């Protein structure tokens, strides 16, 4: 559409190191997880005061996975409906802080599930990003000006050249897997998701063989594994962590520009990312203390899990219910301290990090 900026990045296909988990290659970033978190001693709700100390006077950004984080995992992916109470919390949250969803779902699906237009969305594991337009993004489009009535958003896509291949893979897998009861192929645009949650355990090995064969038959495609799902994606150096890093770089650039124009100093951005799956480790690693002690983009990861496990995250929550409780706490902080959007983004009607009035 004419009112949508589209930045499509043609990404090279560098070699990627892998190791096997159930014979499924995974990124090297998951090879050495930095800490083993106990769900009984690292709960973010129990350590909320400590978390607030980390945020300090920084301007907060809150990014979340969807399935297993905002909603429980369900047998039918199409029925992962967001609870209305949680939607209300997200809406309130976005009044005080930049709020976004980073998910393996396609952009269209996640926007339909959440149905909050002011949020930032990164679909297909970060390969497809849409966000309210920041002033800095206008520079990427040669300073294009927008009318008051024109919707201001930006669309950023990675590895668009792989879309025809992924569509061919989807069609072939739908045909081949149609004979296996419970197997489901989901089109997430930049990712083909093969769900086996509803399959008899005796069929899983065969499904895995079929998926591996699809990967090996198509150049430039990688195979990752999530919770009862195989994911076929473009084999490029991009993931949820890289997507979040890109978003933060644009926000920081916009903030620097605002500081220079107004001669006012804005606080640093502090990011919280909450997720439950293996694919979220790339995002957790971005804020791992061993990598970002003196970073210009400080933040923490929060793992949603009922069980203790190795992770790059720093805190845990047990389930989506606890996630909602934590988000409500941040809403309460925003209300109590009259936190609002930054003035430079308010004039563009955007949801960005908070600052005190």
C-alpha positions, 0 to 999 in steps of 0.5 A, spaced: 500 500 500 502 507 498 502 509 506 507 503 508 514 504 507 517 497 505 525 496 506 527 489 504 534 487 505 537 482 500 541 478 505 547 474 504 547 466 505 553 465 510 556 459 513 552 457 519 555 453 525 550 447 527 550 442 532 544 436 533 538 436 537 534 430 535 538 431 529 535 438 528 541 443 526 540 449 531 544 456 531 551 456 535 548 461 539 544 456 543 551 451 544 553 454 550 547 457 555 550 461 560 546 459 566 541 454 569 535 458 572 531 455 577 524 457 577 523 457 584 529 462 585 529 466 579 522 468 578 521 475 576 515 477 580 519 475 586 524 479 584 520 485 581 524 490 586 531 488 583 528 488 576 526 495 577 533 497 580 536 494 573 531 499 569 533 505 574 531 511 570 532 508 563 526 508 558 523 501 558 521 497 552 517 491 553 517 485 547 514 479 548 513 472 544 506 470 543 505 462 544 506 460 550 508 467 553 501 471 552 497 465 551 497 458 553 500 453 548 494 449 544 493 443 540 490 447 534 495 453 533 489 457 530 485 457 536 491 461 540 486 466 542 489 472 546 484 473 553 481 480 553 484 481 560 491 480 557 489 485 551 487 490 555 493 490 559 497 490 553 493 496 551 495 500 557 502 498 557 503 501 550 501 508 553 507 508 558 512 504 554 514 501 547 511 495 547 512 489 541 510 482 539 516 478 537 513 471 534 514 465 529 507 467 527 506 470 520 505 478 521 498 478 518 496 472 524 499 475 530 496 482 528 490 479 527 490 475 534 493 481 538 489 486 534 492 493 537 495 497 532 499 501 536 504 495 538 510 494 534 510 487 531 516 482 528 513 476 525 516 470 522 521 470 527 523 477 526 524 476 518 518 481 517 517 487 522 512 492 522 512 498 527 509 505 528 513 510 524 519 513 527 522 520 525 528 517 524 525 512 519 523 518 514 530 519 513 531 512 510 525 514 505 529 520 503 525 525 508 518 523 505 513 527 509 506 524 511 499 527 511 495 527 518 490 522 515 496 518 512 497 512 517 505 512 518 508 505 519 514 502 516 515 495 514 522 491 514 523 484 511 529 480 511 530 475 505 524 476 501 528 472 495 526 466 499 519 466 499 517 462 492 522 457 495 518 457 502 511 457 498 514 451 494 516 447 500 509 448 504 505 446 498 510 439 497 509 438 505 502 439 505 501 433 500 506 429 503 504 430 510 497 429 509 497 422 510 500 422 517 494 424 522 495 430 526 501 433 522 499 440 520 503 445 516 502 452 517 504 458 513 508 463 517 510 467 510 518 467 512 517 460 515 514 454 514 512 451 521 510 443 521 506 441 527 506 434 530 503 436 537 497 432 535 501 426 532 502 419 535 509 418 537 510 413 532 509 418 527 514 423 529 521 420 526 517 419 519 515 427 520 522 429 522 525 425 516 520 428 511 522 435 514 529 434 513 529 431 506 525 438 504 531 442 507 536 438 504 532 439 497 532 446 497 538 450 497 539 456 503 534 453 507 535 451 515 531 447 520 530 449 527 526 446 532 521 449 537 515 446 542 513 440 538 514 444 531 519 444 526 521 450 522 524 451 515 527 458 514 531 462 510 538 460 512 541 467 513 544 471 519 537 473 522 533 471 528 529 474 533 535 477 537 537 480 530 530 483 529 530 486 536 537 489 535 535 492 529 529 495 532 533 498 538 538 501 533 533 505 530 530 507 536 537 509 539 538 513 532 532 517 533 533 518 540 540 521 538 537 525 533 532 528 538 537 530 543 541 533 538 535 537 535 533 539 542 539 539 546 536 535 551 539 529 554 534 523 554 535 516 558 538 510 555 533 505 553 532 498 557 529 492 554 525 486 557 524 480 552 519 475 555 519 468 551 518 461 552 521 457 546 528 455 544 527 460 538 527 466 544 534 464 546 537 468 540 533 474 543 535 472 551 543 472 548 542 479 546 541 482 553 546 477 556 550 480 562 557 477 559 555 480 552 552 487 554 555 489 561 557 496 558 552 496 552 548 502 550 542 497 549 542 494 556 536 489 558 534 482 560 531 476 558 525 473 562 524 465 560 517 462 561 517 455 563 514 451 569 521 447 569 528 449 571 533 449 565 539 452 562 538 459 558 541 466 556 535 469 560 536 472 567 529 471 570 523 466 569 516 466 570 512 460 570 506 461 565 502 466 561 498 468 567 504 470 571 506 474 565 500 478 565 501 479 572 508 482 571 505 486 565 500 489 570 505 491 575 509 495 569 502 498 568 501 500 575 508 503 575 507 507 569 500 510 572 503 511 579 509 515 576 505 518 570 510 515 565 508 517 558 511 517 551 517 521 549 515 528 546 519 527 540 515 520 538 508 523 541 508 528 535 508 522 531 503 518 535 508 513 536 509 508 542 516 509 544 520 508 551 517 512 557 519 518 561 517 522 566 512 528 565 
